[in-house]
Amino acid sequence: MRIAVLLSAGRHPVSGAAVLPRLEAQAIRIATRLAEAHGLHAGPDAAYGLHAGPDAAAVADALGQGLARIEHIVLAEGADPVPALAARLAATAPTLVLAGRRSQGGDESGIVPYMLAAALDRPLIPDVVSVAPGEESGTLRLDQSLGRGALRRLVVRGPVVATVHPDAPAALAYAFGQARRGVIEPLGPIDPPGIAAPAAAIEERPYRRRPKLVKGAPTGGSAAERLKAATGESGSAASGRLLVDPDPDEAAREILAYLRGIGVVAPARSATAGPKGS
């Protein structure tokens, strides 16, 4: 079984420093429990070692989390990584591709795994917390998080793309010696013939505050009827009495009658009712 883990350079939520996203570190733990896995990263900043840039150093941290090898596809600054990743995955054909639900602190739309699955014509299983070999040869057993502790078990036949849920087992402790022994293989620019990532349909619009719905307003009917309900000219508000400069006693009686009508105040006892036990 061959497993590839997609890697990205995230940002620390406090310091803003480049770090390996937590979900990708959790994906590495899942992958290394199954079989030997390798990392795959596409982006600029291909220099490592003493002259490593911040993004490259963040990706290199994956070696200390359990990976023995990382493939780095060199891209120009701002280039779309999906076509190059799809071409490399099509060439190596791993049985399982693991990725985080989204990056951390950077461009974290979370759409890259879906675009890769569409480009490779593979199924995508989101929010996975564990993966194990299935009972039949060539199958995988995945536990998918449904929220609030609920899980759904799926048995699929590879190859498949899966994203990792935060409820997955925590990442392994960083091992400095293992990071020193790991290897990063820079790959030259890849021309993906015949593989194009699907265009993302994204529309940007200025934020507009949504109007609040009137509680108890009817959802059907004409616009005039809905306006009457909103202004109190129909429904329960229309059955009340309008008192202009009323006498205090009369106003108190109307308020008490209304509270009794809606059940807040108990109904008045009958004057003819005798005491209990009579």
Phi and psi restraints in degrees (value plus and minus 20) as a CYANA .aco file:
   2 ARG   PHI    -128.6   -88.6
   2 ARG   PSI     113.7   153.7
   3 ILE   PHI    -147.7  -107.7
   3 ILE   PSI     114.6   154.6
   4 ALA   PHI    -138.9   -98.9
   4 ALA   PSI     115.7   155.7
   5 VAL   PHI    -133.8   -93.8
   5 VAL   PSI     101.1   141.1
   6 LEU   PHI     -96.3   -56.3
   6 LEU   PSI     112.0   152.0
   7 LEU   PHI    -139.4   -99.4
   7 LEU   PSI     128.7   168.7
   8 SER   PHI    -164.6  -124.6
   8 SER   PSI     144.4   184.4
   9 ALA   PHI    -119.3   -79.3
   9 ALA   PSI      87.7   127.7
  10 GLY   PHI    -111.0   -71.0
  10 GLY   PSI    -194.4  -154.4
  11 ARG   PHI    -146.9  -106.9
  11 ARG   PSI     117.0   157.0
  12 HIS   PHI     -86.6   -46.6
  12 HIS   PSI     114.8   154.8
  13 PRO   PHI     -85.1   -45.1
  13 PRO   PSI     -40.8    -0.8
  14 VAL   PHI    -122.6   -82.6
  14 VAL   PSI     -75.8   -35.8
  15 SER   PHI    -104.8   -64.8
  15 SER   PSI     -42.2    -2.2
  16 GLY   PHI      58.7    98.7
  16 GLY   PSI     -15.4    24.6
  17 ALA   PHI     -91.5   -51.5
  17 ALA   PSI     133.0   173.0
  18 ALA   PHI     -91.0   -51.0
  18 ALA   PSI     107.9   147.9
  19 VAL   PHI    -159.8  -119.8
  19 VAL   PSI     141.4   181.4
  20 LEU   PHI     -95.8   -55.8
  20 LEU   PSI     105.7   145.7
  21 PRO   PHI     -77.8   -37.8
  21 PRO   PSI     124.2   164.2
  22 ARG   PHI     -82.9   -42.9
  22 ARG   PSI     -59.6   -19.6
  23 LEU   PHI     -84.8   -44.8
  23 LEU   PSI     -53.7   -13.7
  24 GLU   PHI     -92.4   -52.4
  24 GLU   PSI     -53.5   -13.5
  25 ALA   PHI     -85.4   -45.4
  25 ALA   PSI     -56.6   -16.6
  26 GLN   PHI     -88.0   -48.0
  26 GLN   PSI     -55.5   -15.5
  27 ALA   PHI     -83.7   -43.7
  27 ALA   PSI     -56.3   -16.3
  28 ILE   PHI     -82.7   -42.7
  28 ILE   PSI     -61.0   -21.0
  29 ARG   PHI     -83.1   -43.1
  29 ARG   PSI     -62.7   -22.7
  30 ILE   PHI     -82.8   -42.8
  30 ILE   PSI     -62.5   -22.5
  31 ALA   PHI     -87.6   -47.6
  31 ALA   PSI     -63.7   -23.7
  32 THR   PHI     -89.7   -49.7
  32 THR   PSI     -39.9     0.1
  33 ARG   PHI     -94.1   -54.1
  33 ARG   PSI     -45.5    -5.5
  34 LEU   PHI    -106.3   -66.3
  34 LEU   PSI     -73.8   -33.8
  35 ALA   PHI    -183.9  -143.9
  35 ALA   PSI    -198.2  -158.2
  36 GLU   PHI     -89.3   -49.3
  36 GLU   PSI     107.9   147.9
  37 ALA   PHI    -142.9  -102.9
  37 ALA   PSI     139.3   179.3
  38 HIS   PHI    -152.5  -112.5
  38 HIS   PSI     135.0   175.0
  39 GLY   PHI    -112.9   -72.9
  39 GLY   PSI     135.6   175.6
  40 LEU   PHI    -157.7  -117.7
  40 LEU   PSI     103.4   143.4
  41 HIS   PHI    -154.2  -114.2
  41 HIS   PSI     119.8   159.8
  42 ALA   PHI    -147.0  -107.0
  42 ALA   PSI     102.7   142.7
  43 GLY   PHI     150.5   190.5
  43 GLY   PSI     158.0   198.0
  44 PRO   PHI     -98.3   -58.3
  44 PRO   PSI    -188.3  -148.3
  45 ASP   PHI      44.5    84.5
  45 ASP   PSI      44.7    84.7
  46 ALA   PHI    -107.2   -67.2
  46 ALA   PSI     -22.0    18.0
  47 ALA   PHI    -100.5   -60.5
  47 ALA   PSI     114.2   154.2
  48 TYR   PHI    -145.1  -105.1
  48 TYR   PSI     155.7   195.7
  49 GLY   PHI      64.6   104.6
  49 GLY   PSI    -158.4  -118.4
  50 LEU   PHI     -87.7   -47.7
  50 LEU   PSI     -48.6    -8.6
  51 HIS   PHI    -121.2   -81.2
  51 HIS   PSI       1.2    41.2
  52 ALA   PHI     -90.7   -50.7
  52 ALA   PSI     119.3   159.3
  53 GLY   PHI     -99.6   -59.6
  53 GLY   PSI     153.7   193.7
  54 PRO   PHI     -84.2   -44.2
  54 PRO   PSI     -60.9   -20.9
  55 ASP   PHI     -86.6   -46.6
  55 ASP   PSI     -61.8   -21.8
  56 ALA   PHI     -84.0   -44.0
  56 ALA   PSI     -58.9   -18.9
  57 ALA   PHI     -85.2   -45.2
  57 ALA   PSI     -56.3   -16.3
  58 ALA   PHI     -86.4   -46.4
  58 ALA   PSI     -62.5   -22.5
  59 VAL   PHI     -85.7   -45.7
  59 VAL   PSI     -57.6   -17.6
  60 ALA   PHI     -84.2   -44.2
  60 ALA   PSI     -41.7    -1.7
  61 ASP   PHI     -82.4   -42.4
  61 ASP   PSI     -41.0    -1.0
  62 ALA   PHI     -84.5   -44.5
  62 ALA   PSI     -44.2    -4.2
  63 LEU   PHI     -85.4   -45.4
  63 LEU   PSI     -59.1   -19.1
  64 GLY   PHI     -94.1   -54.1
  64 GLY   PSI     -32.8     7.2
  65 GLN   PHI    -110.5   -70.5
  65 GLN   PSI     -23.8    16.2
  66 GLY   PHI     115.0   155.0
  66 GLY   PSI     -32.3     7.7
  67 LEU   PHI    -102.3   -62.3
  67 LEU   PSI     124.0   164.0
  68 ALA   PHI    -117.8   -77.8
  68 ALA   PSI     -37.2     2.8
  69 ARG   PHI    -171.3  -131.3
  69 ARG   PSI     121.4   161.4
  70 ILE   PHI    -150.0  -110.0
  70 ILE   PSI     112.1   152.1
  71 GLU   PHI    -120.3   -80.3
  71 GLU   PSI     106.5   146.5
  72 HIS   PHI    -135.4   -95.4
  72 HIS   PSI      91.4   131.4
  73 ILE   PHI    -105.7   -65.7
  73 ILE   PSI      97.9   137.9
  74 VAL   PHI     -98.8   -58.8
  74 VAL   PSI     104.3   144.3
  75 LEU   PHI    -146.0  -106.0
  75 LEU   PSI     139.2   179.2
  76 ALA   PHI     -91.3   -51.3
  76 ALA   PSI     137.4   177.4
  77 GLU   PHI     -80.8   -40.8
  77 GLU   PSI     107.0   147.0
  78 GLY   PHI      62.8   102.8
  78 GLY   PSI     -16.5    23.5
  79 ALA   PHI     -96.1   -56.1
  79 ALA   PSI     131.7   171.7
  80 ASP   PHI     -94.2   -54.2
  80 ASP   PSI     102.3   142.3
  81 PRO   PHI    -100.8   -60.8
  81 PRO   PSI     -34.0     6.0
  82 VAL   PHI     -83.6   -43.6
  82 VAL   PSI     -67.9   -27.9
  83 PRO   PHI     -80.3   -40.3
  83 PRO   PSI     -61.1   -21.1
  84 ALA   PHI     -87.5   -47.5
  84 ALA   PSI     -61.9   -21.9
  85 LEU   PHI     -83.5   -43.5
  85 LEU   PSI     -61.6   -21.6
  86 ALA   PHI     -84.7   -44.7
  86 ALA   PSI     -59.5   -19.5
  87 ALA   PHI     -86.2   -46.2
  87 ALA   PSI     -61.5   -21.5
  88 ARG   PHI     -87.7   -47.7
  88 ARG   PSI     -60.8   -20.8
  89 LEU   PHI     -88.5   -48.5
  89 LEU   PSI     -53.4   -13.4
  90 ALA   PHI     -87.1   -47.1
  90 ALA   PSI     -52.9   -12.9
  91 ALA   PHI     -95.9   -55.9
  91 ALA   PSI     -59.9   -19.9
  92 THR   PHI    -108.0   -68.0
  92 THR   PSI     -45.0    -5.0
  93 ALA   PHI      31.3    71.3
  93 ALA   PSI      40.9    80.9
  94 PRO   PHI     -90.9   -50.9
  94 PRO   PSI     131.8   171.8
  95 THR   PHI     -89.4   -49.4
  95 THR   PSI     -55.5   -15.5
  96 LEU   PHI    -155.9  -115.9
  96 LEU   PSI     112.4   152.4
  97 VAL   PHI    -136.1   -96.1
  97 VAL   PSI      99.4   139.4
  98 LEU   PHI    -128.4   -88.4
  98 LEU   PSI     123.1   163.1
  99 ALA   PHI    -170.1  -130.1
  99 ALA   PSI     140.3   180.3
 100 GLY   PHI     -94.8   -54.8
 100 GLY   PSI     143.5   183.5
 101 ARG   PHI     -84.4   -44.4
 101 ARG   PSI     -51.7   -11.7
 102 ARG   PHI    -185.2  -145.2
 102 ARG   PSI     150.7   190.7
 103 SER   PHI     -94.4   -54.4
 103 SER   PSI    -185.9  -145.9
 104 GLN   PHI    -155.9  -115.9
 104 GLN   PSI      84.4   124.4
 105 GLY   PHI      64.2   104.2
 105 GLY   PSI     -26.7    13.3
 106 GLY   PHI    -130.7   -90.7
 106 GLY   PSI    -155.0  -115.0
 107 ASP   PHI    -100.4   -60.4
 107 ASP   PSI      67.9   107.9
 108 GLU   PHI    -129.3   -89.3
 108 GLU   PSI      34.7    74.7
 109 SER   PHI     -92.3   -52.3
 109 SER   PSI     -44.9    -4.9
 110 GLY   PHI      55.7    95.7
 110 GLY   PSI      -7.0    33.0
 111 ILE   PHI    -112.9   -72.9
 111 ILE   PSI     -33.2     6.8
 112 VAL   PHI     -79.3   -39.3
 112 VAL   PSI     -68.4   -28.4
 113 PRO   PHI     -78.9   -38.9
 113 PRO   PSI     -56.4   -16.4
 114 TYR   PHI     -89.1   -49.1
 114 TYR   PSI     -59.7   -19.7
 115 MET   PHI     -88.0   -48.0
 115 MET   PSI     -56.3   -16.3
 116 LEU   PHI     -86.0   -46.0
 116 LEU   PSI     -63.9   -23.9
 117 ALA   PHI     -81.4   -41.4
 117 ALA   PSI     -58.8   -18.8
 118 ALA   PHI     -88.8   -48.8
 118 ALA   PSI     -59.7   -19.7
 119 ALA   PHI     -88.6   -48.6
 119 ALA   PSI     -54.1   -14.1
 120 LEU   PHI    -111.4   -71.4
 120 LEU   PSI     -24.6    15.4
 121 ASP   PHI      37.9    77.9
 121 ASP   PSI      29.2    69.2
 122 ARG   PHI    -138.9   -98.9
 122 ARG   PSI     131.2   171.2
 123 PRO   PHI     -90.3   -50.3
 123 PRO   PSI     131.3   171.3
 124 LEU   PHI    -140.0  -100.0
 124 LEU   PSI     108.7   148.7
 125 ILE   PHI    -129.9   -89.9
 125 ILE   PSI      92.0   132.0
 126 PRO   PHI    -105.8   -65.8
 126 PRO   PSI     139.9   179.9
 127 ASP   PHI      37.1    77.1
 127 ASP   PSI      31.4    71.4
 128 VAL   PHI    -106.8   -66.8
 128 VAL   PSI     119.2   159.2
 129 VAL   PHI    -132.2   -92.2
 129 VAL   PSI     -38.6     1.4
 130 SER   PHI    -178.4  -138.4
 130 SER   PSI     131.8   171.8
 131 VAL   PHI    -157.7  -117.7
 131 VAL   PSI     117.8   157.8
 132 ALA   PHI    -166.9  -126.9
 132 ALA   PSI     136.2   176.2
 133 PRO   PHI     -83.0   -43.0
 133 PRO   PSI     121.1   161.1
 134 GLY   PHI     -98.6   -58.6
 134 GLY   PSI     150.8   190.8
 135 GLU   PHI     -87.6   -47.6
 135 GLU   PSI     -56.4   -16.4
 136 GLU   PHI    -107.1   -67.1
 136 GLU   PSI     130.7   170.7
 137 SER   PHI     -85.2   -45.2
 137 SER   PSI     115.7   155.7
 138 GLY   PHI      63.3   103.3
 138 GLY   PSI     -13.5    26.5
 139 THR   PHI    -130.4   -90.4
 139 THR   PSI     138.0   178.0
 140 LEU   PHI    -146.5  -106.5
 140 LEU   PSI     121.7   161.7
 141 ARG   PHI    -127.0   -87.0
 141 ARG   PSI      96.6   136.6
 142 LEU   PHI    -137.3   -97.3
 142 LEU   PSI     116.2   156.2
 143 ASP   PHI    -121.6   -81.6
 143 ASP   PSI     100.2   140.2
 144 GLN   PHI    -126.2   -86.2
 144 GLN   PSI     111.9   151.9
 145 SER   PHI     -98.4   -58.4
 145 SER   PSI     111.9   151.9
 146 LEU   PHI    -127.6   -87.6
 146 LEU   PSI     -12.9    27.1
 147 GLY   PHI      70.7   110.7
 147 GLY   PSI     129.2   169.2
 148 ARG   PHI      37.1    77.1
 148 ARG   PSI      14.8    54.8
 149 GLY   PHI      64.2   104.2
 149 GLY   PSI     -26.1    13.9
 150 ALA   PHI     -99.6   -59.6
 150 ALA   PSI     120.9   160.9
 151 LEU   PHI    -146.7  -106.7
 151 LEU   PSI     131.8   171.8
 152 ARG   PHI    -147.7  -107.7
 152 ARG   PSI     108.3   148.3
 153 ARG   PHI    -113.6   -73.6
 153 ARG   PSI     109.3   149.3
 154 LEU   PHI    -142.5  -102.5
 154 LEU   PSI     122.0   162.0
 155 VAL   PHI    -139.5   -99.5
 155 VAL   PSI      96.9   136.9
 156 VAL   PHI    -146.8  -106.8
 156 VAL   PSI     139.3   179.3
 157 ARG   PHI    -126.0   -86.0
 157 ARG   PSI     104.9   144.9
 158 GLY   PHI     -87.7   -47.7
 158 GLY   PSI     148.0   188.0
 159 PRO   PHI    -100.3   -60.3
 159 PRO   PSI     133.1   173.1
 160 VAL   PHI    -169.1  -129.1
 160 VAL   PSI     133.3   173.3
 161 VAL   PHI    -129.8   -89.8
 161 VAL   PSI     116.2   156.2
 162 ALA   PHI    -158.5  -118.5
 162 ALA   PSI     124.6   164.6
 163 THR   PHI    -128.1   -88.1
 163 THR   PSI     129.8   169.8
 164 VAL   PHI    -119.1   -79.1
 164 VAL   PSI     117.2   157.2
 165 HIS   PHI    -110.0   -70.0
 165 HIS   PSI     131.0   171.0
 166 PRO   PHI     -79.7   -39.7
 166 PRO   PSI     -40.3    -0.3
 167 ASP   PHI     -98.9   -58.9
 167 ASP   PSI     -20.6    19.4
 168 ALA   PHI     -84.8   -44.8
 168 ALA   PSI     141.8   181.8
 169 PRO   PHI     -74.5   -34.5
 169 PRO   PSI     125.8   165.8
 170 ALA   PHI     -83.3   -43.3
 170 ALA   PSI     136.4   176.4
 171 ALA   PHI     -85.4   -45.4
 171 ALA   PSI     134.9   174.9
 172 LEU   PHI     -89.5   -49.5
 172 LEU   PSI     138.3   178.3
 173 ALA   PHI     -88.0   -48.0
 173 ALA   PSI     125.0   165.0
 174 TYR   PHI     -89.8   -49.8
 174 TYR   PSI     110.2   150.2
 175 ALA   PHI    -133.8   -93.8
 175 ALA   PSI      93.1   133.1
 176 PHE   PHI     -85.8   -45.8
 176 PHE   PSI     -61.7   -21.7
 177 GLY   PHI     -82.8   -42.8
 177 GLY   PSI     -60.2   -20.2
 178 GLN   PHI     -86.4   -46.4
 178 GLN   PSI     -55.9   -15.9
 179 ALA   PHI     -84.7   -44.7
 179 ALA   PSI     -55.8   -15.8
 180 ARG   PHI     -89.1   -49.1
 180 ARG   PSI     -53.9   -13.9
 181 ARG   PHI    -100.3   -60.3
 181 ARG   PSI     -38.1     1.9
 182 GLY   PHI     -88.4   -48.4
 182 GLY   PSI     140.8   180.8
 183 VAL   PHI    -144.6  -104.6
 183 VAL   PSI     116.3   156.3
 184 ILE   PHI    -134.4   -94.4
 184 ILE   PSI     103.1   143.1
 185 GLU   PHI    -127.8   -87.8
 185 GLU   PSI      82.4   122.4
 186 PRO   PHI     -90.2   -50.2
 186 PRO   PSI     111.7   151.7
 187 LEU   PHI    -129.8   -89.8
 187 LEU   PSI     121.2   161.2
 188 GLY   PHI     -87.7   -47.7
 188 GLY   PSI     152.5   192.5
 189 PRO   PHI     -75.7   -35.7
 189 PRO   PSI     113.8   153.8
 190 ILE   PHI    -125.4   -85.4
 190 ILE   PSI     106.2   146.2
 191 ASP   PHI    -113.3   -73.3
 191 ASP   PSI      90.4   130.4
 192 PRO   PHI    -105.6   -65.6
 192 PRO   PSI      65.6   105.6
 193 PRO   PHI     -90.5   -50.5
 193 PRO   PSI     109.5   149.5
 194 GLY   PHI      57.4    97.4
 194 GLY   PSI     -21.1    18.9
 195 ILE   PHI    -140.0  -100.0
 195 ILE   PSI      94.0   134.0
 196 ALA   PHI    -146.0  -106.0
 196 ALA   PSI     115.2   155.2
 197 ALA   PHI     -92.2   -52.2
 197 ALA   PSI     119.0   159.0
 198 PRO   PHI     -83.7   -43.7
 198 PRO   PSI     121.3   161.3
 199 ALA   PHI     -89.1   -49.1
 199 ALA   PSI     113.7   153.7
 200 ALA   PHI    -103.6   -63.6
 200 ALA   PSI     105.8   145.8
 201 ALA   PHI    -104.2   -64.2
 201 ALA   PSI      74.0   114.0
 202 ILE   PHI    -139.5   -99.5
 202 ILE   PSI     109.7   149.7
 203 GLU   PHI    -142.8  -102.8
 203 GLU   PSI     107.9   147.9
 204 GLU   PHI    -123.4   -83.4
 204 GLU   PSI     108.4   148.4
 205 ARG   PHI    -156.9  -116.9
 205 ARG   PSI     129.1   169.1
 206 PRO   PHI     -85.8   -45.8
 206 PRO   PSI     127.9   167.9
 207 TYR   PHI     -88.1   -48.1
 207 TYR   PSI     116.1   156.1
 208 ARG   PHI    -151.8  -111.8
 208 ARG   PSI     107.1   147.1
 209 ARG   PHI     -85.3   -45.3
 209 ARG   PSI     109.7   149.7
 210 ARG   PHI     -98.6   -58.6
 210 ARG   PSI     120.2   160.2
 211 PRO   PHI     -88.5   -48.5
 211 PRO   PSI     124.7   164.7
 212 LYS   PHI    -100.2   -60.2
 212 LYS   PSI     117.8   157.8
 213 LEU   PHI     -99.2   -59.2
 213 LEU   PSI     119.4   159.4
 214 VAL   PHI     -95.5   -55.5
 214 VAL   PSI     105.7   145.7
 215 LYS   PHI     -83.6   -43.6
 215 LYS   PSI     107.6   147.6
 216 GLY   PHI      64.2   104.2
 216 GLY   PSI     -19.5    20.5
 217 ALA   PHI     -94.1   -54.1
 217 ALA   PSI     120.8   160.8
 218 PRO   PHI     -87.8   -47.8
 218 PRO   PSI     120.8   160.8
 219 THR   PHI    -105.6   -65.6
 219 THR   PSI     -41.8    -1.8
 220 GLY   PHI    -123.2   -83.2
 220 GLY   PSI    -186.8  -146.8
 221 GLY   PHI      63.4   103.4
 221 GLY   PSI     159.9   199.9
 222 SER   PHI    -100.4   -60.4
 222 SER   PSI     150.1   190.1
 223 ALA   PHI     -84.2   -44.2
 223 ALA   PSI     -54.6   -14.6
 224 ALA   PHI     -85.5   -45.5
 224 ALA   PSI     -59.7   -19.7
 225 GLU   PHI     -88.1   -48.1
 225 GLU   PSI     -59.3   -19.3
 226 ARG   PHI     -87.1   -47.1
 226 ARG   PSI     -54.1   -14.1
 227 LEU   PHI     -87.7   -47.7
 227 LEU   PSI     -60.4   -20.4
 228 LYS   PHI     -82.7   -42.7
 228 LYS   PSI     -60.0   -20.0
 229 ALA   PHI     -85.8   -45.8
 229 ALA   PSI     -56.1   -16.1
 230 ALA   PHI     -92.7   -52.7
 230 ALA   PSI     -51.5   -11.5
 231 THR   PHI    -114.6   -74.6
 231 THR   PSI     -18.2    21.8
 232 GLY   PHI      63.0   103.0
 232 GLY   PSI      -2.9    37.1
 233 GLU   PHI    -113.1   -73.1
 233 GLU   PSI     -19.3    20.7
 234 SER   PHI    -166.3  -126.3
 234 SER   PSI     153.2   193.2
 235 GLY   PHI      56.5    96.5
 235 GLY   PSI    -170.3  -130.3
 236 SER   PHI     -87.7   -47.7
 236 SER   PSI     -49.5    -9.5
 237 ALA   PHI     -89.7   -49.7
 237 ALA   PSI     -48.5    -8.5
 238 ALA   PHI     -94.9   -54.9
 238 ALA   PSI     -38.5     1.5
 239 SER   PHI    -104.5   -64.5
 239 SER   PSI     -24.9    15.1
 240 GLY   PHI    -101.0   -61.0
 240 GLY   PSI     156.1   196.1
 241 ARG   PHI    -128.8   -88.8
 241 ARG   PSI     120.1   160.1
 242 LEU   PHI    -116.5   -76.5
 242 LEU   PSI      98.4   138.4
 243 LEU   PHI    -131.6   -91.6
 243 LEU   PSI     103.0   143.0
 244 VAL   PHI    -128.1   -88.1
 244 VAL   PSI      98.1   138.1
 245 ASP   PHI      29.3    69.3
 245 ASP   PSI      37.9    77.9
 246 PRO   PHI    -100.1   -60.1
 246 PRO   PSI     146.3   186.3
 247 ASP   PHI     -88.2   -48.2
 247 ASP   PSI     121.3   161.3
 248 PRO   PHI     -75.3   -35.3
 248 PRO   PSI     -60.3   -20.3
 249 ASP   PHI     -85.2   -45.2
 249 ASP   PSI     -60.6   -20.6
 250 GLU   PHI     -86.9   -46.9
 250 GLU   PSI     -61.0   -21.0
 251 ALA   PHI     -83.2   -43.2
 251 ALA   PSI     -60.3   -20.3
 252 ALA   PHI     -84.0   -44.0
 252 ALA   PSI     -59.6   -19.6
 253 ARG   PHI     -85.0   -45.0
 253 ARG   PSI     -58.5   -18.5
 254 GLU   PHI     -87.7   -47.7
 254 GLU   PSI     -60.7   -20.7
 255 ILE   PHI     -84.5   -44.5
 255 ILE   PSI     -63.5   -23.5
 256 LEU   PHI     -84.8   -44.8
 256 LEU   PSI     -59.2   -19.2
 257 ALA   PHI     -84.7   -44.7
 257 ALA   PSI     -58.2   -18.2
 258 TYR   PHI     -86.5   -46.5
 258 TYR   PSI     -62.9   -22.9
 259 LEU   PHI     -84.8   -44.8
 259 LEU   PSI     -55.9   -15.9
 260 ARG   PHI     -88.8   -48.8
 260 ARG   PSI     -53.6   -13.6
 261 GLY   PHI     -88.0   -48.0
 261 GLY   PSI     -52.8   -12.8
 262 ILE   PHI    -115.7   -75.7
 262 ILE   PSI     -16.3    23.7
 263 GLY   PHI      66.4   106.4
 263 GLY   PSI     -10.4    29.6
 264 VAL   PHI     -95.8   -55.8
 264 VAL   PSI     -59.2   -19.2
 265 VAL   PHI    -131.0   -91.0
 265 VAL   PSI     118.1   158.1
 266 ALA   PHI     -85.6   -45.6
 266 ALA   PSI     127.9   167.9
 267 PRO   PHI     -81.9   -41.9
 267 PRO   PSI     132.1   172.1
 268 ALA   PHI     -88.7   -48.7
 268 ALA   PSI     121.2   161.2
 269 ARG   PHI     -94.6   -54.6
 269 ARG   PSI     128.5   168.5
 270 SER   PHI     -88.7   -48.7
 270 SER   PSI     119.8   159.8
 271 ALA   PHI     -88.5   -48.5
 271 ALA   PSI     -42.9    -2.9
 272 THR   PHI    -105.9   -65.9
 272 THR   PSI     -29.1    10.9
 273 ALA   PHI     -91.0   -51.0
 273 ALA   PSI     110.5   150.5
 274 GLY   PHI    -104.6   -64.6
 274 GLY   PSI     155.1   195.1
 275 PRO   PHI     -87.8   -47.8
 275 PRO   PSI     138.6   178.6
 276 LYS   PHI     -83.1   -43.1
 276 LYS   PSI     121.5   161.5
 277 GLY   PHI      66.4   106.4
 277 GLY   PSI     -21.8    18.2
